[in-house]
Amino acid sequence: MSREIERIVTEDVVPVLRATLREATELRGAVQVLADRVDRLTGELAEGELLELTKLAARVVRVFETSHTNGGGRR
C-alpha cells in the first residue's frame, strides 16, 4: 500500500502542486506590475500630471466623437 501512495503522490499530487506554484508565481508577478502602475499613477496624481492626461484624453474623445458625428461615419 505504501508504494501505491508513493505513486499517487508522485504522479498525481506533485504535478498539480508544481502547476499551482507556477501559477502563483505568475500571479504574484502580475500583481507586482499592477502595484507598480498604481504607485506611478498615485505619484502622478499627487503631482497633477494625471489631471493633464485626463484633459488630453477628453480632448481625444471629443475629436473622435465629432469626426463620427459630422459625416465622418465611413464604413
LUMLUMDREN-2810 file (N, C-alpha, C; in Angstrom, 1 decimal):
<atoms>
<atom><aa>M</aa><ch>A</ch><at>N</at><xx>0.8</xx><yy>-1.2</yy><zz>0.0</zz></atom>
<atom><aa>M</aa><ch>A</ch><at>CA</at><xx>0.0</xx><yy>0.0</yy><zz>0.0</zz></atom>
<atom><aa>M</aa><ch>A</ch><at>C</at><xx>0.9</xx><yy>1.3</yy><zz>0.0</zz></atom>
<atom><aa>S</aa><ch>A</ch><at>N</at><xx>2.0</xx><yy>1.2</yy><zz>0.6</zz></atom>
<atom><aa>S</aa><ch>A</ch><at>CA</at><xx>2.9</xx><yy>2.3</yy><zz>0.7</zz></atom>
<atom><aa>S</aa><ch>A</ch><at>C</at><xx>3.4</xx><yy>2.7</yy><zz>-0.7</zz></atom>
<atom><aa>R</aa><ch>A</ch><at>N</at><xx>3.7</xx><yy>1.8</yy><zz>-1.6</zz></atom>
<atom><aa>R</aa><ch>A</ch><at>CA</at><xx>4.1</xx><yy>2.1</yy><zz>-2.9</zz></atom>
<atom><aa>R</aa><ch>A</ch><at>C</at><xx>3.0</xx><yy>2.7</yy><zz>-3.7</zz></atom>
<atom><aa>E</aa><ch>A</ch><at>N</at><xx>1.8</xx><yy>2.3</yy><zz>-3.5</zz></atom>
<atom><aa>E</aa><ch>A</ch><at>CA</at><xx>0.6</xx><yy>2.9</yy><zz>-4.2</zz></atom>
<atom><aa>E</aa><ch>A</ch><at>C</at><xx>0.5</xx><yy>4.4</yy><zz>-3.8</zz></atom>
<atom><aa>I</aa><ch>A</ch><at>N</at><xx>0.6</xx><yy>4.7</yy><zz>-2.5</zz></atom>
<atom><aa>I</aa><ch>A</ch><at>CA</at><xx>0.5</xx><yy>6.0</yy><zz>-2.0</zz></atom>
<atom><aa>I</aa><ch>A</ch><at>C</at><xx>1.7</xx><yy>6.9</yy><zz>-2.6</zz></atom>
<atom><aa>E</aa><ch>A</ch><at>N</at><xx>2.9</xx><yy>6.3</yy><zz>-2.7</zz></atom>
<atom><aa>E</aa><ch>A</ch><at>CA</at><xx>4.0</xx><yy>7.0</yy><zz>-3.3</zz></atom>
<atom><aa>E</aa><ch>A</ch><at>C</at><xx>3.8</xx><yy>7.3</yy><zz>-4.7</zz></atom>
<atom><aa>R</aa><ch>A</ch><at>N</at><xx>3.2</xx><yy>6.3</yy><zz>-5.4</zz></atom>
<atom><aa>R</aa><ch>A</ch><at>CA</at><xx>2.9</xx><yy>6.5</yy><zz>-6.9</zz></atom>
<atom><aa>R</aa><ch>A</ch><at>C</at><xx>1.9</xx><yy>7.6</yy><zz>-7.0</zz></atom>
<atom><aa>I</aa><ch>A</ch><at>N</at><xx>0.8</xx><yy>7.6</yy><zz>-6.2</zz></atom>
<atom><aa>I</aa><ch>A</ch><at>CA</at><xx>-0.2</xx><yy>8.7</yy><zz>-6.3</zz></atom>
<atom><aa>I</aa><ch>A</ch><at>C</at><xx>0.4</xx><yy>10.0</yy><zz>-6.1</zz></atom>
<atom><aa>V</aa><ch>A</ch><at>N</at><xx>1.2</xx><yy>10.1</yy><zz>-5.0</zz></atom>
<atom><aa>V</aa><ch>A</ch><at>CA</at><xx>1.8</xx><yy>11.4</yy><zz>-4.7</zz></atom>
<atom><aa>V</aa><ch>A</ch><at>C</at><xx>2.7</xx><yy>11.9</yy><zz>-5.8</zz></atom>
<atom><aa>T</aa><ch>A</ch><at>N</at><xx>3.5</xx><yy>11.0</yy><zz>-6.4</zz></atom>
<atom><aa>T</aa><ch>A</ch><at>CA</at><xx>4.5</xx><yy>11.3</yy><zz>-7.4</zz></atom>
<atom><aa>T</aa><ch>A</ch><at>C</at><xx>3.8</xx><yy>11.6</yy><zz>-8.7</zz></atom>
<atom><aa>E</aa><ch>A</ch><at>N</at><xx>2.8</xx><yy>10.9</yy><zz>-9.1</zz></atom>
<atom><aa>E</aa><ch>A</ch><at>CA</at><xx>2.2</xx><yy>11.0</yy><zz>-10.4</zz></atom>
<atom><aa>E</aa><ch>A</ch><at>C</at><xx>1.1</xx><yy>12.0</yy><zz>-10.4</zz></atom>
<atom><aa>D</aa><ch>A</ch><at>N</at><xx>0.4</xx><yy>12.1</yy><zz>-9.3</zz></atom>
<atom><aa>D</aa><ch>A</ch><at>CA</at><xx>-0.8</xx><yy>13.0</yy><zz>-9.3</zz></atom>
<atom><aa>D</aa><ch>A</ch><at>C</at><xx>-0.7</xx><yy>14.3</yy><zz>-8.5</zz></atom>
<atom><aa>V</aa><ch>A</ch><at>N</at><xx>-0.2</xx><yy>14.1</yy><zz>-7.3</zz></atom>
<atom><aa>V</aa><ch>A</ch><at>CA</at><xx>-0.2</xx><yy>15.3</yy><zz>-6.4</zz></atom>
<atom><aa>V</aa><ch>A</ch><at>C</at><xx>0.9</xx><yy>16.3</yy><zz>-6.8</zz></atom>
<atom><aa>V</aa><ch>A</ch><at>N</at><xx>2.1</xx><yy>15.8</yy><zz>-7.0</zz></atom>
<atom><aa>V</aa><ch>A</ch><at>CA</at><xx>3.3</xx><yy>16.6</yy><zz>-7.3</zz></atom>
<atom><aa>V</aa><ch>A</ch><at>C</at><xx>3.1</xx><yy>17.5</yy><zz>-8.5</zz></atom>
<atom><aa>P</aa><ch>A</ch><at>N</at><xx>2.6</xx><yy>16.9</yy><zz>-9.6</zz></atom>
<atom><aa>P</aa><ch>A</ch><at>CA</at><xx>2.4</xx><yy>17.8</yy><zz>-10.8</zz></atom>
<atom><aa>P</aa><ch>A</ch><at>C</at><xx>1.3</xx><yy>18.9</yy><zz>-10.6</zz></atom>
<atom><aa>V</aa><ch>A</ch><at>N</at><xx>0.3</xx><yy>18.6</yy><zz>-9.8</zz></atom>
<atom><aa>V</aa><ch>A</ch><at>CA</at><xx>-0.7</xx><yy>19.6</yy><zz>-9.5</zz></atom>
<atom><aa>V</aa><ch>A</ch><at>C</at><xx>-0.1</xx><yy>20.7</yy><zz>-8.6</zz></atom>
<atom><aa>L</aa><ch>A</ch><at>N</at><xx>0.7</xx><yy>20.3</yy><zz>-7.7</zz></atom>
<atom><aa>L</aa><ch>A</ch><at>CA</at><xx>1.3</xx><yy>21.3</yy><zz>-6.8</zz></atom>
<atom><aa>L</aa><ch>A</ch><at>C</at><xx>2.3</xx><yy>22.2</yy><zz>-7.6</zz></atom>
<atom><aa>R</aa><ch>A</ch><at>N</at><xx>3.1</xx><yy>21.6</yy><zz>-8.5</zz></atom>
<atom><aa>R</aa><ch>A</ch><at>CA</at><xx>4.0</xx><yy>22.3</yy><zz>-9.3</zz></atom>
<atom><aa>R</aa><ch>A</ch><at>C</at><xx>3.3</xx><yy>23.3</yy><zz>-10.2</zz></atom>
<atom><aa>A</aa><ch>A</ch><at>N</at><xx>2.2</xx><yy>22.9</yy><zz>-10.8</zz></atom>
<atom><aa>A</aa><ch>A</ch><at>CA</at><xx>1.4</xx><yy>23.8</yy><zz>-11.6</zz></atom>
<atom><aa>A</aa><ch>A</ch><at>C</at><xx>0.8</xx><yy>24.9</yy><zz>-10.8</zz></atom>
<atom><aa>T</aa><ch>A</ch><at>N</at><xx>0.3</xx><yy>24.6</yy><zz>-9.6</zz></atom>
<atom><aa>T</aa><ch>A</ch><at>CA</at><xx>-0.2</xx><yy>25.6</yy><zz>-8.7</zz></atom>
<atom><aa>T</aa><ch>A</ch><at>C</at><xx>0.8</xx><yy>26.6</yy><zz>-8.3</zz></atom>
<atom><aa>L</aa><ch>A</ch><at>N</at><xx>2.0</xx><yy>26.2</yy><zz>-8.0</zz></atom>
<atom><aa>L</aa><ch>A</ch><at>CA</at><xx>3.1</xx><yy>27.1</yy><zz>-7.6</zz></atom>
<atom><aa>L</aa><ch>A</ch><at>C</at><xx>3.5</xx><yy>28.0</yy><zz>-8.8</zz></atom>
<atom><aa>R</aa><ch>A</ch><at>N</at><xx>3.6</xx><yy>27.4</yy><zz>-10.0</zz></atom>
<atom><aa>R</aa><ch>A</ch><at>CA</at><xx>3.9</xx><yy>28.2</yy><zz>-11.2</zz></atom>
<atom><aa>R</aa><ch>A</ch><at>C</at><xx>2.9</xx><yy>29.3</yy><zz>-11.4</zz></atom>
<atom><aa>E</aa><ch>A</ch><at>N</at><xx>1.6</xx><yy>28.9</yy><zz>-11.3</zz></atom>
<atom><aa>E</aa><ch>A</ch><at>CA</at><xx>0.5</xx><yy>29.9</yy><zz>-11.5</zz></atom>
<atom><aa>E</aa><ch>A</ch><at>C</at><xx>0.6</xx><yy>31.0</yy><zz>-10.4</zz></atom>
<atom><aa>A</aa><ch>A</ch><at>N</at><xx>0.9</xx><yy>30.6</yy><zz>-9.2</zz></atom>
<atom><aa>A</aa><ch>A</ch><at>CA</at><xx>1.0</xx><yy>31.6</yy><zz>-8.1</zz></atom>
<atom><aa>A</aa><ch>A</ch><at>C</at><xx>2.2</xx><yy>32.5</yy><zz>-8.4</zz></atom>
<atom><aa>T</aa><ch>A</ch><at>N</at><xx>3.3</xx><yy>32.0</yy><zz>-8.9</zz></atom>
<atom><aa>T</aa><ch>A</ch><at>CA</at><xx>4.4</xx><yy>32.9</yy><zz>-9.2</zz></atom>
<atom><aa>T</aa><ch>A</ch><at>C</at><xx>4.0</xx><yy>33.9</yy><zz>-10.3</zz></atom>
<atom><aa>E</aa><ch>A</ch><at>N</at><xx>3.3</xx><yy>33.4</yy><zz>-11.3</zz></atom>
<atom><aa>E</aa><ch>A</ch><at>CA</at><xx>2.9</xx><yy>34.3</yy><zz>-12.4</zz></atom>
<atom><aa>E</aa><ch>A</ch><at>C</at><xx>1.9</xx><yy>35.3</yy><zz>-11.9</zz></atom>
<atom><aa>L</aa><ch>A</ch><at>N</at><xx>1.0</xx><yy>34.9</yy><zz>-11.0</zz></atom>
<atom><aa>L</aa><ch>A</ch><at>CA</at><xx>0.0</xx><yy>35.9</yy><zz>-10.4</zz></atom>
<atom><aa>L</aa><ch>A</ch><at>C</at><xx>0.8</xx><yy>36.9</yy><zz>-9.6</zz></atom>
<atom><aa>R</aa><ch>A</ch><at>N</at><xx>1.7</xx><yy>36.5</yy><zz>-8.8</zz></atom>
<atom><aa>R</aa><ch>A</ch><at>CA</at><xx>2.5</xx><yy>37.4</yy><zz>-8.0</zz></atom>
<atom><aa>R</aa><ch>A</ch><at>C</at><xx>3.2</xx><yy>38.4</yy><zz>-8.8</zz></atom>
<atom><aa>G</aa><ch>A</ch><at>N</at><xx>3.7</xx><yy>38.0</yy><zz>-10.0</zz></atom>
<atom><aa>G</aa><ch>A</ch><at>CA</at><xx>4.4</xx><yy>38.9</yy><zz>-10.9</zz></atom>
<atom><aa>G</aa><ch>A</ch><at>C</at><xx>3.4</xx><yy>39.9</yy><zz>-11.5</zz></atom>
<atom><aa>A</aa><ch>A</ch><at>N</at><xx>2.2</xx><yy>39.5</yy><zz>-11.9</zz></atom>
<atom><aa>A</aa><ch>A</ch><at>CA</at><xx>1.2</xx><yy>40.4</yy><zz>-12.4</zz></atom>
<atom><aa>A</aa><ch>A</ch><at>C</at><xx>0.7</xx><yy>41.4</yy><zz>-11.4</zz></atom>
<atom><aa>V</aa><ch>A</ch><at>N</at><xx>0.5</xx><yy>40.9</yy><zz>-10.1</zz></atom>
<atom><aa>V</aa><ch>A</ch><at>CA</at><xx>0.1</xx><yy>41.8</yy><zz>-9.1</zz></atom>
<atom><aa>V</aa><ch>A</ch><at>C</at><xx>1.2</xx><yy>42.9</yy><zz>-8.8</zz></atom>
<atom><aa>Q</aa><ch>A</ch><at>N</at><xx>2.5</xx><yy>42.5</yy><zz>-8.9</zz></atom>
<atom><aa>Q</aa><ch>A</ch><at>CA</at><xx>3.6</xx><yy>43.4</yy><zz>-8.7</zz></atom>
<atom><aa>Q</aa><ch>A</ch><at>C</at><xx>3.6</xx><yy>44.5</yy><zz>-9.8</zz></atom>
<atom><aa>V</aa><ch>A</ch><at>N</at><xx>3.3</xx><yy>44.1</yy><zz>-11.0</zz></atom>
<atom><aa>V</aa><ch>A</ch><at>CA</at><xx>3.3</xx><yy>45.1</yy><zz>-12.1</zz></atom>
<atom><aa>V</aa><ch>A</ch><at>C</at><xx>2.1</xx><yy>46.0</yy><zz>-11.9</zz></atom>
<atom><aa>L</aa><ch>A</ch><at>N</at><xx>1.0</xx><yy>45.5</yy><zz>-11.5</zz></atom>
<atom><aa>L</aa><ch>A</ch><at>CA</at><xx>-0.2</xx><yy>46.3</yy><zz>-11.2</zz></atom>
<atom><aa>L</aa><ch>A</ch><at>C</at><xx>0.1</xx><yy>47.3</yy><zz>-10.0</zz></atom>
<atom><aa>A</aa><ch>A</ch><at>N</at><xx>0.7</xx><yy>46.8</yy><zz>-9.0</zz></atom>
<atom><aa>A</aa><ch>A</ch><at>CA</at><xx>1.1</xx><yy>47.7</yy><zz>-7.9</zz></atom>
<atom><aa>A</aa><ch>A</ch><at>C</at><xx>2.0</xx><yy>48.8</yy><zz>-8.3</zz></atom>
<atom><aa>D</aa><ch>A</ch><at>N</at><xx>3.0</xx><yy>48.4</yy><zz>-9.1</zz></atom>
<atom><aa>D</aa><ch>A</ch><at>CA</at><xx>3.9</xx><yy>49.5</yy><zz>-9.6</zz></atom>
<atom><aa>D</aa><ch>A</ch><at>C</at><xx>3.2</xx><yy>50.5</yy><zz>-10.4</zz></atom>
<atom><aa>R</aa><ch>A</ch><at>N</at><xx>2.2</xx><yy>50.1</yy><zz>-11.2</zz></atom>
<atom><aa>R</aa><ch>A</ch><at>CA</at><xx>1.5</xx><yy>51.1</yy><zz>-12.0</zz></atom>
<atom><aa>R</aa><ch>A</ch><at>C</at><xx>0.6</xx><yy>52.0</yy><zz>-11.1</zz></atom>
<atom><aa>V</aa><ch>A</ch><at>N</at><xx>0.0</xx><yy>51.4</yy><zz>-10.1</zz></atom>
<atom><aa>V</aa><ch>A</ch><at>CA</at><xx>-0.8</xx><yy>52.1</yy><zz>-9.2</zz></atom>
<atom><aa>V</aa><ch>A</ch><at>C</at><xx>0.0</xx><yy>53.1</yy><zz>-8.5</zz></atom>
<atom><aa>D</aa><ch>A</ch><at>N</at><xx>1.2</xx><yy>52.7</yy><zz>-8.0</zz></atom>
<atom><aa>D</aa><ch>A</ch><at>CA</at><xx>2.1</xx><yy>53.7</yy><zz>-7.4</zz></atom>
<atom><aa>D</aa><ch>A</ch><at>C</at><xx>2.5</xx><yy>54.8</yy><zz>-8.3</zz></atom>
<atom><aa>R</aa><ch>A</ch><at>N</at><xx>2.8</xx><yy>54.5</yy><zz>-9.6</zz></atom>
<atom><aa>R</aa><ch>A</ch><at>CA</at><xx>3.2</xx><yy>55.5</yy><zz>-10.5</zz></atom>
<atom><aa>R</aa><ch>A</ch><at>C</at><xx>2.0</xx><yy>56.5</yy><zz>-10.7</zz></atom>
<atom><aa>L</aa><ch>A</ch><at>N</at><xx>0.8</xx><yy>56.0</yy><zz>-10.9</zz></atom>
<atom><aa>L</aa><ch>A</ch><at>CA</at><xx>-0.4</xx><yy>56.8</yy><zz>-11.1</zz></atom>
<atom><aa>L</aa><ch>A</ch><at>C</at><xx>-0.7</xx><yy>57.7</yy><zz>-9.9</zz></atom>
<atom><aa>T</aa><ch>A</ch><at>N</at><xx>-0.5</xx><yy>57.1</yy><zz>-8.7</zz></atom>
<atom><aa>T</aa><ch>A</ch><at>CA</at><xx>-0.7</xx><yy>57.8</yy><zz>-7.5</zz></atom>
<atom><aa>T</aa><ch>A</ch><at>C</at><xx>0.3</xx><yy>59.0</yy><zz>-7.4</zz></atom>
<atom><aa>G</aa><ch>A</ch><at>N</at><xx>1.6</xx><yy>58.8</yy><zz>-7.8</zz></atom>
<atom><aa>G</aa><ch>A</ch><at>CA</at><xx>2.5</xx><yy>59.8</yy><zz>-7.8</zz></atom>
<atom><aa>G</aa><ch>A</ch><at>C</at><xx>2.2</xx><yy>60.9</yy><zz>-8.8</zz></atom>
<atom><aa>E</aa><ch>A</ch><at>N</at><xx>1.7</xx><yy>60.5</yy><zz>-10.0</zz></atom>
<atom><aa>E</aa><ch>A</ch><at>CA</at><xx>1.3</xx><yy>61.4</yy><zz>-11.0</zz></atom>
<atom><aa>E</aa><ch>A</ch><at>C</at><xx>0.1</xx><yy>62.3</yy><zz>-10.5</zz></atom>
<atom><aa>L</aa><ch>A</ch><at>N</at><xx>-0.8</xx><yy>61.6</yy><zz>-9.9</zz></atom>
<atom><aa>L</aa><ch>A</ch><at>CA</at><xx>-2.0</xx><yy>62.3</yy><zz>-9.3</zz></atom>
<atom><aa>L</aa><ch>A</ch><at>C</at><xx>-1.5</xx><yy>63.3</yy><zz>-8.3</zz></atom>
<atom><aa>A</aa><ch>A</ch><at>N</at><xx>-0.6</xx><yy>63.0</yy><zz>-7.5</zz></atom>
<atom><aa>A</aa><ch>A</ch><at>CA</at><xx>-0.1</xx><yy>63.9</yy><zz>-6.4</zz></atom>
<atom><aa>A</aa><ch>A</ch><at>C</at><xx>0.6</xx><yy>65.1</yy><zz>-7.1</zz></atom>
<atom><aa>E</aa><ch>A</ch><at>N</at><xx>1.2</xx><yy>64.9</yy><zz>-8.3</zz></atom>
<atom><aa>E</aa><ch>A</ch><at>CA</at><xx>1.9</xx><yy>65.9</yy><zz>-8.9</zz></atom>
<atom><aa>E</aa><ch>A</ch><at>C</at><xx>1.0</xx><yy>66.7</yy><zz>-9.9</zz></atom>
<atom><aa>G</aa><ch>A</ch><at>N</at><xx>-0.2</xx><yy>66.3</yy><zz>-10.1</zz></atom>
<atom><aa>G</aa><ch>A</ch><at>CA</at><xx>-1.1</xx><yy>67.0</yy><zz>-11.0</zz></atom>
<atom><aa>G</aa><ch>A</ch><at>C</at><xx>-1.0</xx><yy>66.5</yy><zz>-12.5</zz></atom>
<atom><aa>E</aa><ch>A</ch><at>N</at><xx>-0.1</xx><yy>65.6</yy><zz>-12.8</zz></atom>
<atom><aa>E</aa><ch>A</ch><at>CA</at><xx>0.1</xx><yy>65.1</yy><zz>-14.1</zz></atom>
<atom><aa>E</aa><ch>A</ch><at>C</at><xx>-1.1</xx><yy>64.3</yy><zz>-14.6</zz></atom>
<atom><aa>L</aa><ch>A</ch><at>N</at><xx>-1.8</xx><yy>63.6</yy><zz>-13.7</zz></atom>
<atom><aa>L</aa><ch>A</ch><at>CA</at><xx>-2.9</xx><yy>62.8</yy><zz>-14.1</zz></atom>
<atom><aa>L</aa><ch>A</ch><at>C</at><xx>-4.0</xx><yy>63.7</yy><zz>-14.6</zz></atom>
<atom><aa>L</aa><ch>A</ch><at>N</at><xx>-4.2</xx><yy>64.8</yy><zz>-14.1</zz></atom>
<atom><aa>L</aa><ch>A</ch><at>CA</at><xx>-5.2</xx><yy>65.8</yy><zz>-14.5</zz></atom>
<atom><aa>L</aa><ch>A</ch><at>C</at><xx>-4.9</xx><yy>66.2</yy><zz>-15.9</zz></atom>
<atom><aa>E</aa><ch>A</ch><at>N</at><xx>-3.7</xx><yy>66.5</yy><zz>-16.3</zz></atom>
<atom><aa>E</aa><ch>A</ch><at>CA</at><xx>-3.3</xx><yy>66.8</yy><zz>-17.7</zz></atom>
<atom><aa>E</aa><ch>A</ch><at>C</at><xx>-3.6</xx><yy>65.7</yy><zz>-18.6</zz></atom>
<atom><aa>L</aa><ch>A</ch><at>N</at><xx>-3.3</xx><yy>64.5</yy><zz>-18.2</zz></atom>
<atom><aa>L</aa><ch>A</ch><at>CA</at><xx>-3.6</xx><yy>63.3</yy><zz>-19.0</zz></atom>
<atom><aa>L</aa><ch>A</ch><at>C</at><xx>-5.1</xx><yy>63.1</yy><zz>-19.2</zz></atom>
<atom><aa>T</aa><ch>A</ch><at>N</at><xx>-5.9</xx><yy>63.3</yy><zz>-18.2</zz></atom>
<atom><aa>T</aa><ch>A</ch><at>CA</at><xx>-7.3</xx><yy>63.2</yy><zz>-18.3</zz></atom>
<atom><aa>T</aa><ch>A</ch><at>C</at><xx>-7.9</xx><yy>64.3</yy><zz>-19.3</zz></atom>
<atom><aa>K</aa><ch>A</ch><at>N</at><xx>-7.3</xx><yy>65.5</yy><zz>-19.2</zz></atom>
<atom><aa>K</aa><ch>A</ch><at>CA</at><xx>-7.8</xx><yy>66.5</yy><zz>-20.1</zz></atom>
<atom><aa>K</aa><ch>A</ch><at>C</at><xx>-7.4</xx><yy>66.2</yy><zz>-21.6</zz></atom>
<atom><aa>L</aa><ch>A</ch><at>N</at><xx>-6.2</xx><yy>65.6</yy><zz>-21.8</zz></atom>
<atom><aa>L</aa><ch>A</ch><at>CA</at><xx>-5.8</xx><yy>65.2</yy><zz>-23.1</zz></atom>
<atom><aa>L</aa><ch>A</ch><at>C</at><xx>-6.7</xx><yy>64.1</yy><zz>-23.6</zz></atom>
<atom><aa>A</aa><ch>A</ch><at>N</at><xx>-7.0</xx><yy>63.1</yy><zz>-22.8</zz></atom>
<atom><aa>A</aa><ch>A</ch><at>CA</at><xx>-7.9</xx><yy>62.0</yy><zz>-23.2</zz></atom>
<atom><aa>A</aa><ch>A</ch><at>C</at><xx>-9.3</xx><yy>62.5</yy><zz>-23.5</zz></atom>
<atom><aa>A</aa><ch>A</ch><at>N</at><xx>-9.8</xx><yy>63.5</yy><zz>-22.8</zz></atom>
<atom><aa>A</aa><ch>A</ch><at>CA</at><xx>-11.1</xx><yy>64.0</yy><zz>-23.0</zz></atom>
<atom><aa>A</aa><ch>A</ch><at>C</at><xx>-11.1</xx><yy>64.7</yy><zz>-24.4</zz></atom>
<atom><aa>R</aa><ch>A</ch><at>N</at><xx>-10.0</xx><yy>65.5</yy><zz>-24.7</zz></atom>
<atom><aa>R</aa><ch>A</ch><at>CA</at><xx>-9.9</xx><yy>66.1</yy><zz>-26.0</zz></atom>
<atom><aa>R</aa><ch>A</ch><at>C</at><xx>-10.0</xx><yy>65.1</yy><zz>-27.1</zz></atom>
<atom><aa>V</aa><ch>A</ch><at>N</at><xx>-9.2</xx><yy>64.0</yy><zz>-27.0</zz></atom>
<atom><aa>V</aa><ch>A</ch><at>CA</at><xx>-9.2</xx><yy>63.0</yy><zz>-28.0</zz></atom>
<atom><aa>V</aa><ch>A</ch><at>C</at><xx>-10.6</xx><yy>62.4</yy><zz>-28.2</zz></atom>
<atom><aa>V</aa><ch>A</ch><at>N</at><xx>-11.3</xx><yy>62.1</yy><zz>-27.1</zz></atom>
<atom><aa>V</aa><ch>A</ch><at>CA</at><xx>-12.7</xx><yy>61.6</yy><zz>-27.2</zz></atom>
<atom><aa>V</aa><ch>A</ch><at>C</at><xx>-13.6</xx><yy>62.6</yy><zz>-28.0</zz></atom>
<atom><aa>R</aa><ch>A</ch><at>N</at><xx>-13.5</xx><yy>63.9</yy><zz>-27.6</zz></atom>
<atom><aa>R</aa><ch>A</ch><at>CA</at><xx>-14.3</xx><yy>64.9</yy><zz>-28.3</zz></atom>
<atom><aa>R</aa><ch>A</ch><at>C</at><xx>-14.0</xx><yy>64.9</yy><zz>-29.8</zz></atom>
<atom><aa>V</aa><ch>A</ch><at>N</at><xx>-12.7</xx><yy>64.9</yy><zz>-30.2</zz></atom>
<atom><aa>V</aa><ch>A</ch><at>CA</at><xx>-12.4</xx><yy>64.9</yy><zz>-31.6</zz></atom>
<atom><aa>V</aa><ch>A</ch><at>C</at><xx>-12.9</xx><yy>63.6</yy><zz>-32.3</zz></atom>
<atom><aa>F</aa><ch>A</ch><at>N</at><xx>-12.8</xx><yy>62.5</yy><zz>-31.6</zz></atom>
<atom><aa>F</aa><ch>A</ch><at>CA</at><xx>-13.3</xx><yy>61.2</yy><zz>-32.2</zz></atom>
<atom><aa>F</aa><ch>A</ch><at>C</at><xx>-14.8</xx><yy>61.3</yy><zz>-32.4</zz></atom>
<atom><aa>E</aa><ch>A</ch><at>N</at><xx>-15.5</xx><yy>61.7</yy><zz>-31.4</zz></atom>
<atom><aa>E</aa><ch>A</ch><at>CA</at><xx>-17.0</xx><yy>61.8</yy><zz>-31.4</zz></atom>
<atom><aa>E</aa><ch>A</ch><at>C</at><xx>-17.4</xx><yy>62.8</yy><zz>-32.5</zz></atom>
<atom><aa>T</aa><ch>A</ch><at>N</at><xx>-16.7</xx><yy>63.9</yy><zz>-32.6</zz></atom>
<atom><aa>T</aa><ch>A</ch><at>CA</at><xx>-17.0</xx><yy>65.0</yy><zz>-33.6</zz></atom>
<atom><aa>T</aa><ch>A</ch><at>C</at><xx>-16.8</xx><yy>64.4</yy><zz>-35.0</zz></atom>
<atom><aa>S</aa><ch>A</ch><at>N</at><xx>-15.7</xx><yy>63.7</yy><zz>-35.2</zz></atom>
<atom><aa>S</aa><ch>A</ch><at>CA</at><xx>-15.5</xx><yy>63.2</yy><zz>-36.6</zz></atom>
<atom><aa>S</aa><ch>A</ch><at>C</at><xx>-16.5</xx><yy>62.1</yy><zz>-37.0</zz></atom>
<atom><aa>H</aa><ch>A</ch><at>N</at><xx>-17.0</xx><yy>61.4</yy><zz>-36.0</zz></atom>
<atom><aa>H</aa><ch>A</ch><at>CA</at><xx>-18.0</xx><yy>60.4</yy><zz>-36.3</zz></atom>
<atom><aa>H</aa><ch>A</ch><at>C</at><xx>-19.4</xx><yy>60.9</yy><zz>-36.4</zz></atom>
<atom><aa>T</aa><ch>A</ch><at>N</at><xx>-19.7</xx><yy>62.1</yy><zz>-35.8</zz></atom>
<atom><aa>T</aa><ch>A</ch><at>CA</at><xx>-21.0</xx><yy>62.7</yy><zz>-35.8</zz></atom>
<atom><aa>T</aa><ch>A</ch><at>C</at><xx>-21.2</xx><yy>63.6</yy><zz>-37.0</zz></atom>
<atom><aa>N</aa><ch>A</ch><at>N</at><xx>-20.1</xx><yy>64.2</yy><zz>-37.4</zz></atom>
<atom><aa>N</aa><ch>A</ch><at>CA</at><xx>-20.2</xx><yy>65.2</yy><zz>-38.5</zz></atom>
<atom><aa>N</aa><ch>A</ch><at>C</at><xx>-19.9</xx><yy>64.6</yy><zz>-39.9</zz></atom>
<atom><aa>G</aa><ch>A</ch><at>N</at><xx>-20.6</xx><yy>63.5</yy><zz>-40.2</zz></atom>
<atom><aa>G</aa><ch>A</ch><at>CA</at><xx>-20.4</xx><yy>62.9</yy><zz>-41.5</zz></atom>
<atom><aa>G</aa><ch>A</ch><at>C</at><xx>-19.1</xx><yy>62.1</yy><zz>-41.7</zz></atom>
<atom><aa>G</aa><ch>A</ch><at>N</at><xx>-18.5</xx><yy>61.8</yy><zz>-40.6</zz></atom>
<atom><aa>G</aa><ch>A</ch><at>CA</at><xx>-17.3</xx><yy>61.0</yy><zz>-40.6</zz></atom>
<atom><aa>G</aa><ch>A</ch><at>C</at><xx>-17.5</xx><yy>59.5</yy><zz>-40.5</zz></atom>
<atom><aa>G</aa><ch>A</ch><at>N</at><xx>-18.8</xx><yy>59.1</yy><zz>-40.6</zz></atom>
<atom><aa>G</aa><ch>A</ch><at>CA</at><xx>-19.1</xx><yy>57.7</yy><zz>-40.4</zz></atom>
<atom><aa>G</aa><ch>A</ch><at>C</at><xx>-18.9</xx><yy>56.9</yy><zz>-41.6</zz></atom>
<atom><aa>R</aa><ch>A</ch><at>N</at><xx>-17.6</xx><yy>56.6</yy><zz>-41.9</zz></atom>
<atom><aa>R</aa><ch>A</ch><at>CA</at><xx>-17.3</xx><yy>55.8</yy><zz>-43.1</zz></atom>
<atom><aa>R</aa><ch>A</ch><at>C</at><xx>-17.4</xx><yy>54.3</yy><zz>-42.7</zz></atom>
<atom><aa>R</aa><ch>A</ch><at>N</at><xx>-17.8</xx><yy>53.5</yy><zz>-43.6</zz></atom>
<atom><aa>R</aa><ch>A</ch><at>CA</at><xx>-18.0</xx><yy>52.1</yy><zz>-43.4</zz></atom>
<atom><aa>R</aa><ch>A</ch><at>C</at><xx>-17.3</xx><yy>51.3</yy><zz>-44.5</zz></atom>
</atoms>
